[in-house]
């Protein structure tokens, strides 16, 4: 049984390991750990969640953009699942359950979720996940961004496929 929860400091080492397995932007452990720790201490503007059984198997990072507004815009900054656990629905579950918690936190301070922004490589298979789980739609392509062309996808709160 998998559980989704807000990450704590003890999860950082595992998040670093999963990052290094999943992404190629930074490849030095010290750099990745420093970046993740800086994002982690930025709560609640930055929110890490993990999915676990006995161990952390994946993580997601949500970032609130533009300040604490009444109509909140959040970005799904990063999501990664350990390679041997991919294709088992963990990414979908991590998005859905963490997003429910983010929405509750926004509502508790009087804000509503307006939209979700996701940026990913134009050839990244994750686009299917974002379309399926968030009903996200491509709105722009940024040429030569990071390792290649990136697509910006937007999911509007009134079009989310969440219960």
Helices and strands as residue ranges (DSSP letters): E 3-6, G 9-11, H 12-22, H 29-40, E 46-52, E 56-65, E 71-81, G 83-85, H 90-108, E 112-121, H 126-134, E 137-145, E 148-156, G 157-159
